[in-house]
Amino acid sequence: MNKLISSQVITQSGIAFGTSGARGLVNDFTPDVCAAFAIAFVKSIDNEFSFNTVALAIDNRPSSYAMAQACAQGLKQLNIDTVYYGVIPTPALAYKAMQDAMPCIMITGSHIPFDRNGLKFYRPDGEITKDDEQAILHNDAPFMPLSELLVLTVSNSAEQAYISRYAELFSADSLAGKRIGIYEHSSAGRDIYKSLFESLGAEVTSLERSDTFVPIDTEAVSDEDKQKARDWSRTHGFDAIFSTDGDGDRPLVADENGEWLRGDILGLLCSQLLGIDALAVPVSCNTAIEKSGYFKHVARTKIGSPYVIAEFSDLNRSYQNVAGFEANGGYLLGSEVMLNGKLLSALPTRDALLPAFMLLSQQEPISNQLNKLPKRFTASDRLQNFPKEKSLEFIEQLKNNANDFLKDIAYEQSYELDITDGLRITLACGDIVHLRPSGNAPELRCYAESDTCEKAKKIICDVFDKGFKNT
């Protein structure tokens, strides 16, 4: 049997890295492709780190377990052992692996539909960089085609470590008197959230657990999920509702009225409560971050957690407390911080629990906390099944001249352009339109910002209803 070359297998699969991890159709993640990625990952970092075990975990997608088996079988050819943590949130896997100084691979497609999946890679010191991605893609490690798949035995030690991180940080009565709904759907963390919130004193109601995979996108919450939250809040009198995306690294938090918070506003409030000095956030995040005056420095990056993490090394040289977050709500703690008289270790990967606990442990209702922020509102949506090539072509046209596009949507034609990531158009009135292709799926995303929620939503509608009539 002839050996395969990892770079060739990966190239032929058509699977590419997006904003965070390799993503593609389930049919393209064959056992040999999964093995090629796992082997190339390990070989690309083995000169920097000493290890003999790789940690694995999965989300609740039907395809994820077989992909984990293929990764484990491929690594076995390198005499690399694997420890399998089953279905747990991505930050739980990353946290435990960093504690144990070992690499890890999370099998998840996050929020994208169940006919797609993905792989997220973590070095022993944290999430891989964009340079690491290129090293994986171009690694020429040979391996034998897979003929069988390992049966994986679940260890619960990563789940317990993640629970302890927060159970030991907050007091047993920190959420006392709070009524909280947990929208469980198919989230990878659904089996731990209820007991963890209850251990901190909350009265918890589990909501709508699903036996089929539900692709929750925290940046583009469906109208159905918006109405569900309002109805649940009226019925149960909740102080908040908590949920996440599929792999549990992006939070979704609703206030006492059942209104879902935008992820960047959640991150802003969390950072203020943590006493963060300096932030790294993607260019798509709400400008209320700077306008709030809470932070000594705010660095704006391209969209994707690797870009946010890349800023941490510079920020940590000049500031004591460093963090970052994304418009999807994922919170990245870039340094140790003191909280409740205890030292909380850095976790430079997206996490859903910390921002939720920070807001909910306050005595004030969430809506009151929101009212203290500058009045800047964002909205976002996406055109699905819109090829990336078409998105890039459209954006390139706007870079040269956005006047016709703005005229089509009946907006003023005095503007500034930011091409950090996609195309961000800031109008003279302060309204913002930001277009970029998704890094994870064939979608064109649109972000809007204005001084009222209604205007931000109207911008999105105008862009999609009028701005694309000729595309």
C-alpha positions in Angstrom: 0.0 0.0 0.0 1.5 3.4 -1.0 2.0 6.1 1.5 0.0 9.4 1.3 1.5 12.8 1.8 -0.4 15.1 4.2 -0.1 18.3 2.2 -1.4 16.6 -1.0 -4.3 15.0 0.8 -5.3 18.3 2.3 -5.0 20.2 -0.9 -7.1 17.6 -2.8 -9.8 17.7 -0.2 -10.6 21.3 -0.9 -10.9 22.1 2.8 -9.5 25.5 3.9 -8.9 27.4 7.1 -11.5 30.0 7.9 -11.5 32.6 10.7 -10.9 29.9 13.3 -10.1 26.4 12.2 -10.4 24.3 9.1 -13.9 24.0 7.7 -15.6 22.1 4.9 -18.3 19.7 3.9 -18.6 16.5 6.0 -18.2 14.5 2.8 -14.8 16.0 2.3 -13.6 15.1 5.8 -12.8 11.5 4.9 -10.8 9.5 7.4 -7.6 10.0 5.4 -8.2 13.8 5.3 -8.7 14.0 9.1 -5.6 11.9 9.6 -3.6 14.2 7.3 -4.6 17.3 9.2 -3.8 15.7 12.6 -0.5 14.4 11.4 0.5 17.6 9.7 -0.5 19.6 12.8 1.7 17.5 15.1 4.7 17.4 12.7 4.5 21.2 12.2 5.0 21.9 16.0 7.2 19.0 17.1 10.4 21.0 16.8 9.0 23.6 19.3 7.3 21.4 21.9 8.0 18.0 23.6 4.8 15.8 24.0 3.6 12.3 23.4 -0.1 12.8 23.8 -2.7 14.9 22.0 -6.1 15.7 23.5 -9.3 15.4 21.5 -12.9 16.5 22.0 -16.0 16.9 19.8 -19.3 18.8 19.5 -22.7 17.1 19.0 -22.6 16.9 15.2 -23.4 13.4 13.9 -20.1 13.4 12.0 -17.8 14.5 14.8 -17.0 11.2 16.6 -15.8 9.4 13.4 -13.6 12.4 12.6 -12.1 12.2 16.1 -11.5 8.5 15.6 -9.7 9.2 12.3 -7.5 11.8 14.0 -6.6 9.4 16.7 -5.8 6.6 14.3 -3.6 8.8 12.2 -1.7 10.0 15.3 -1.2 6.4 16.3 1.1 6.0 13.2 3.4 8.6 14.8 3.3 6.7 18.2 1.3 9.6 19.6 -1.3 8.7 22.2 -4.6 10.5 22.5 -6.9 11.3 25.4 -10.5 11.8 24.4 -12.8 14.1 26.4 -16.0 13.4 24.5 -18.5 16.2 23.9 -17.4 19.3 25.8 -17.1 23.0 25.0 -14.0 24.0 23.0 -12.7 26.3 25.8 -12.9 23.3 28.2 -10.6 21.3 25.9 -8.2 24.2 25.4 -8.0 25.0 29.1 -7.3 21.4 30.2 -4.7 20.9 27.4 -2.9 24.1 28.3 -2.8 23.0 31.9 -1.3 19.7 30.8 1.1 21.3 28.3 -0.2 19.2 25.4 -1.6 20.0 22.0 -5.3 19.4 21.3 -7.8 19.1 18.4 -11.4 20.1 18.7 -13.7 18.5 16.1 -16.4 21.1 15.5 -18.0 23.2 12.8 -19.2 25.7 15.5 -22.3 27.4 14.2 -22.3 26.3 10.5 -24.9 23.7 9.3 -24.6 20.1 10.2 -23.6 19.0 6.7 -20.3 20.8 7.4 -17.7 20.3 10.1 -14.3 21.4 11.0 -11.1 21.0 13.1 -9.6 23.5 15.5 -6.0 23.2 16.6 -4.3 24.2 19.8 -0.6 24.1 20.5 0.5 23.4 24.1 0.6 27.2 24.6 -2.8 28.0 23.0 -4.6 28.5 19.8 -2.6 28.2 16.6 -1.7 31.3 14.6 -2.2 32.1 10.9 1.5 31.1 10.4 0.8 27.8 12.0 -2.1 27.2 9.6 0.2 27.6 6.7 2.7 25.2 8.3 -0.1 22.6 8.5 -1.2 23.1 4.9 2.3 22.7 3.6 3.6 19.9 5.8 4.7 16.9 3.7 4.5 14.2 6.4 3.9 10.7 4.9 1.4 8.3 6.4 -0.4 5.1 5.5 -4.1 5.2 4.4 -6.4 4.4 7.3 -8.0 0.9 7.3 -9.7 1.0 10.7 -10.7 3.5 13.3 -9.9 3.4 17.0 -12.7 3.1 19.6 -12.3 6.1 21.9 -12.9 6.0 25.7 -14.2 9.2 27.3 -12.3 10.9 30.2 -14.3 13.6 32.1 -11.2 15.3 33.5 -11.4 18.3 31.1 -15.1 18.8 31.9 -14.3 18.9 35.6 -11.3 21.2 35.2 -13.5 23.7 33.3 -16.3 23.6 35.9 -13.7 24.1 38.7 -12.3 27.2 36.9 -15.5 29.1 37.5 -17.0 27.2 40.5 -13.9 28.2 42.5 -13.8 31.8 41.2 -17.2 32.8 42.3 -18.9 32.3 45.7 -21.7 29.7 46.1 -24.2 32.5 46.5 -23.0 34.8 43.7 -26.1 34.1 41.6 -28.5 33.6 44.5 -32.0 34.8 43.7 -31.4 34.8 40.0 -33.8 33.0 37.7 -31.9 31.8 34.6 -33.0 29.9 31.6 -30.5 27.7 29.7 -31.3 27.4 26.1 -29.6 24.0 25.6 -30.4 23.0 22.0 -27.4 20.9 20.8 -24.6 22.9 22.5 -21.5 21.0 23.4 -21.7 22.3 27.0 -25.4 21.6 27.7 -24.6 18.9 30.1 -22.6 21.1 32.4 -24.2 24.5 32.3 -27.3 23.8 34.5 -25.4 22.3 37.4 -22.7 24.9 37.2 -25.2 27.8 37.4 -27.1 26.1 40.2 -23.8 25.6 42.1 -23.5 29.4 42.2 -27.0 29.8 43.7 -29.2 30.3 40.6 -32.6 28.8 40.0 -32.2 27.3 36.5 -34.7 26.1 33.9 -33.6 24.0 31.0 -35.0 25.0 27.7 -35.5 23.2 24.4 -32.8 20.5 24.3 -32.6 19.0 20.8 -31.7 15.5 19.7 -30.7 16.9 16.3 -27.9 19.4 15.6 -29.1 23.1 15.7 -26.6 25.6 14.0 -27.0 28.6 16.4 -25.1 31.7 15.0 -24.6 34.2 17.8 -23.8 36.9 15.2 -27.0 36.4 13.3 -29.7 35.3 15.8 -32.8 34.1 13.9 -36.1 35.9 14.3 -37.5 32.6 15.7 -34.9 32.5 18.5 -35.4 36.2 19.3 -39.1 35.6 19.8 -38.5 32.4 21.8 -36.4 34.4 24.3 -39.0 37.1 24.7 -41.7 34.4 25.3 -39.6 32.4 27.7 -38.8 35.6 29.7 -42.5 36.5 30.0 -43.5 33.0 30.9 -40.8 32.2 33.5 -39.8 35.7 34.8 -36.1 35.1 34.0 -33.4 37.5 35.0 -31.4 36.2 32.0 -31.2 33.5 29.4 -27.9 31.8 28.6 -26.9 29.9 25.5 -24.0 29.3 23.2 -23.2 28.2 19.7 -22.6 24.6 18.8 -19.1 24.2 20.4 -19.7 26.4 23.4 -17.1 29.1 22.8 -19.5 31.9 21.8 -22.1 33.1 24.4 -25.6 34.2 23.8 -27.1 36.1 26.7 -30.5 37.7 26.9 -31.5 40.3 29.5 -34.5 40.2 31.8 -36.8 41.2 28.9 -35.6 38.4 26.7 -33.6 40.6 24.4 -30.4 39.0 23.2 -27.2 41.1 23.7 -24.9 41.7 20.9 -21.6 39.8 21.5 -19.4 42.9 21.4 -21.6 44.7 24.0 -21.4 41.6 26.2 -17.6 41.7 25.9 -17.5 45.4 26.6 -19.4 45.1 29.8 -17.4 42.0 30.9 -14.1 43.9 30.2 -15.2 46.9 32.3 -16.2 44.7 35.2 -12.9 42.8 35.0 -10.9 46.0 35.1 -9.2 45.3 31.7 -6.6 47.9 30.7 -6.1 47.1 27.1 -8.2 45.3 24.5 -7.8 43.6 21.2 -11.0 43.4 19.2 -11.8 42.9 15.5 -12.6 45.9 13.3 -16.3 44.8 13.1 -16.9 45.5 16.8 -19.1 48.3 18.1 -17.3 51.7 18.5 -19.0 52.1 21.9 -15.8 50.3 23.1 -13.7 53.4 22.5 -16.4 55.9 23.2 -17.0 54.3 26.7 -13.6 55.6 27.9 -13.2 52.5 30.0 -9.9 51.3 28.5 -6.4 52.7 28.2 -5.9 51.2 24.7 -8.0 49.4 22.1 -6.3 47.6 19.2 -8.4 46.8 16.2 -7.6 43.6 14.2 -8.8 41.6 11.3 -11.8 39.3 12.1 -10.9 35.9 13.6 -9.6 34.8 17.0 -6.0 34.2 15.7 -5.7 37.9 14.9 -7.0 38.9 18.3 -4.6 36.5 20.1 -1.7 37.8 18.0 -2.1 41.3 19.5 -1.8 40.0 23.1 2.0 39.7 23.1 2.3 43.4 22.3 -0.3 44.5 24.7 1.1 42.4 27.5 4.4 44.3 27.3 2.7 47.6 28.1 -0.4 46.8 30.1 -1.2 44.6 33.1 -4.7 43.3 32.4 -5.3 42.3 28.8 -8.3 40.7 27.0 -10.1 40.6 23.7 -13.5 39.6 22.3 -15.3 39.3 19.1 -18.6 40.5 17.7 -19.8 36.9 18.1 -19.3 37.3 21.9 -16.4 34.9 22.3 -14.2 36.2 25.2 -10.4 35.8 25.2 -8.5 36.5 28.4 -5.0 37.5 27.4 -3.5 37.8 30.9 -4.0 36.8 34.4 -6.5 38.9 36.3 -7.4 39.2 40.0 -11.1 38.7 40.6 -12.9 38.2 44.0 -9.4 38.0 45.6 -8.4 35.1 43.4 -6.1 34.8 40.4 -7.9 33.8 37.2 -5.4 32.4 34.7 -5.3 33.5 31.1 -7.4 31.6 28.6 -6.5 33.0 25.1 -9.3 31.3 23.2 -12.9 32.1 22.9 -14.9 31.4 26.0 -18.7 31.7 26.7 -18.9 31.4 30.4 -16.8 34.3 31.8 -18.8 37.2 30.3 -22.1 35.6 31.3 -21.0 35.1 34.9 -19.6 38.6 35.1 -22.9 40.2 34.1 -25.1 37.9 36.1 -23.1 38.2 39.3 -24.0 42.0 39.4 -26.9 43.2 41.5 -28.1 45.4 38.7 -30.4 44.0 36.0 -28.6 43.6 32.7 -30.8 46.2 31.1 -29.5 48.8 33.6 -25.9 47.8 32.9 -26.6 48.4 29.2 -28.1 51.8 29.7 -24.8 53.1 31.0 -23.0 52.5 27.7 -22.7 55.0 24.8 -25.7 54.8 22.5 -24.2 52.9 19.6 -26.1 50.0 18.2 -25.1 47.3 15.8 -26.9 44.7 13.7 -25.7 42.0 11.4 -27.0 39.4 9.0 -25.8 37.3 6.2 -26.5 36.2 2.6 -26.3 32.4 2.7 -25.1 30.3 -0.3 -23.2 33.4 -1.6 -19.9 32.2 -3.1 -16.8 33.7 -1.6 -15.5 34.6 -5.0 -18.6 36.6 -5.7 -18.3 38.4 -2.4 -14.7 39.4 -3.0 -15.5 40.6 -6.5 -18.4 42.8 -5.2 -16.2 44.2 -2.4 -13.4 45.0 -4.8 -15.8 47.0 -6.9 -16.8 49.0 -3.8 -13.2 49.7 -2.9 -12.8 51.6 -6.1 -16.1 53.4 -5.9 -18.8 53.0 -3.4 -20.9 55.9 -4.6 -23.3 53.8 -6.8 -23.8 51.3 -4.0 -24.6 54.0 -1.5 -26.9 55.7 -4.1 -28.8 52.4 -4.6 -29.5 52.1 -0.8 -30.3 55.9 -0.7 -27.5 56.8 1.7 -25.2 59.8 1.7 -22.1 59.6 -0.4 -19.6 61.2 1.9 -17.7 58.4 3.5 -14.4 56.9 4.7 -13.2 53.4 3.8 -11.4 50.9 6.1 -10.1 47.7 4.4 -8.6 46.0 7.4 -11.0 43.1 6.8 -13.5 43.3 4.0 -14.9 46.8 3.4 -16.0 49.0 6.3 -17.8 52.2 5.1 -18.2 55.0 7.7 -20.6 57.7 6.6 -20.2 61.3 7.6 -23.2 61.0 9.9 -21.4 58.2 11.8 -23.4 55.3 10.4 -21.3 52.3 9.4 -21.8 49.6 6.8 -19.3 46.7 6.8 -19.2 43.9 4.3 -17.0 40.8 4.3 -17.2 37.2 3.1 -17.4 34.6 5.9 -14.3 32.7 6.6 -16.2 29.6 7.5 -19.0 29.2 4.9 -20.2 30.5 1.5 -21.9 33.6 3.1 -21.6 37.3 2.7 -21.8 39.0 6.1 -23.0 42.6 6.7 -22.5 44.5 9.9 -24.1 47.9 10.5 -23.8 50.4 13.3 -25.8 53.5 14.1 -27.1 55.6 17.0 -30.4 53.7 17.3 -31.1 50.0 17.1 -33.8 50.7 14.5 -31.5 52.5 12.2 -28.8 49.8 12.4 -31.4 47.1 11.5 -32.7 49.4 8.6 -29.2 49.6 7.2 -29.0 45.8 7.0 -32.4 45.6 5.3 -31.5 48.3 2.9 -28.2 46.7 2.0 -29.7 43.3 1.3 -33.0 44.5 -0.3 -31.5 47.3 -2.4 -27.8 47.0 -2.6 -27.7 43.6 -4.2 -30.4 44.0 -6.8 -27.9 44.1 -9.6 -25.6 41.2 -8.3 
